[in-house]
Amino acid sequence: MNSLDTNLILRFLLNDIPTQKSKAKALITNSQVYISDVVVTETVYVLERVLNYDRNFISHIMRIFLSIPNVSHNDHILQDALSLFKKMPSLSFVDCYAATEAKIFGTNLYTFDKKLINQGGAHVQAP
């Protein structure tokens, strides 16, 4: 299995550098690949903050990418984190991920972030 970096995923998704897109596509479609949570987080960040794509598009394109049969990922957390990210426009993907992870593991997430406390779920609390 191979692991992929953010720039390879972006070339695959955006097709902004066609020669790199074809190499990325060949790697993704011809072998089993793994995408770490950190790489997904960075990919979402670049799509949103650098390239100014909206959350609906980002959530949609990342779900499609993560559903490719050869792509392995942390499906326990990422799908739910993407859903929360789409639903709560004032929360960052990192906040959505942290809230989702805490919920899945049955723990409270303590924070001073008022937006996260109000929108992250009942398990997100002030200390």
WOLINKA-V758633 format. One record per residue. RES is the residue in one letter. NEAR is the number of other ideal C-beta (glycine too) atoms within 8 Angstrom. Layout:
BEGIN
((RES | NEAR) (RES | NEAR))
END
This chain:
BEGIN
((M | 7) (N | 8) (S | 9) (L | 12) (D | 7) (T | 9) (N | 6) (L | 11) (I | 14) (L | 12) (R | 14) (F | 12) (L | 10) (L | 8) (N | 8) (D | 6) (I | 7) (P | 6) (T | 6) (Q | 9) (K | 13) (S | 8) (K | 9) (A | 13) (K | 9) (A | 8) (L | 12) (I | 13) (T | 7) (N | 6) (S | 8) (Q | 7) (V | 13) (Y | 11) (I | 12) (S | 9) (D | 10) (V | 6) (V | 13) (V | 13) (T | 11) (E | 9) (T | 13) (V | 13) (Y | 10) (V | 11) (L | 13) (E | 12) (R | 6) (V | 7) (L | 8) (N | 5) (Y | 8) (D | 5) (R | 9) (N | 7) (F | 9) (I | 14) (S | 12) (H | 8) (I | 11) (M | 13) (R | 10) (I | 8) (F | 11) (L | 13) (S | 7) (I | 9) (P | 4) (N | 10) (V | 12) (S | 8) (H | 11) (N | 7) (D | 7) (H | 5) (I | 12) (L | 14) (Q | 9) (D | 10) (A | 14) (L | 13) (S | 9) (L | 13) (F | 14) (K | 10) (K | 5) (M | 10) (P | 4) (S | 5) (L | 14) (S | 5) (F | 12) (V | 7) (D | 12) (C | 15) (Y | 13) (A | 11) (A | 17) (T | 12) (E | 10) (A | 12) (K | 10) (I | 9) (F | 6) (G | 4) (T | 6) (N | 7) (L | 12) (Y | 6) (T | 10) (F | 5) (D | 7) (K | 6) (K | 9) (L | 14) (I | 11) (N | 6) (Q | 9) (G | 16) (G | 7) (A | 3) (H | 11) (V | 12) (Q | 9) (A | 6) (P | 4))
END
